[in-house]
Amino acid sequence: MKYEFLEHTADIKFRAYGKDLNEVFENAVLAVSEYLCGDEKLKVRKGKVIEVDGKDKESLLYNFLDEILYLLDAENFVVKTAKVQMRGNNLRAELFGDDAINYKLDHIKAATYSEMHIKKTDDGWEAQVVVD
């Protein structure tokens, strides 16, 4: 399983899984993309490269998701998938997606630190995220 949505009273909550942290961050993008697009199939027509820093894993994930939401709001770029390369508390990501104008999308206002965690598990890594 790459990710799963969890019950939350008002916001969107999910867990992303992976064999390493790169894969966890990539799968978090898949969860955000699925929520935004619903049943609509998002095409890959363009790409972007971003770099993000954080003081720890949680702030890095927060800043990464915040940048993805910024690209949607400011540049109308909706991300479908990502290829992440982490080095300590820095990451470089190749983002693949399309112009948001081509789709009817749900909206996510922001990432939050509420209930966020990133931890090592017996099978790899897990990140829990709440966005609103």
Secondary structure, DSSP 4 states (H G I P E B T S, - for coil): --EEEE--SSSEEEEEEESSHHHHHHHHHHHHHHHHHTTSPPP--EEEEEEEE-SSHHHHHHHHHHHHHHHHHHH-EEEEEEEEEEETTEEEEEEEEEEGGGS-------B--TT-EEEEETTEEEEEEEE-
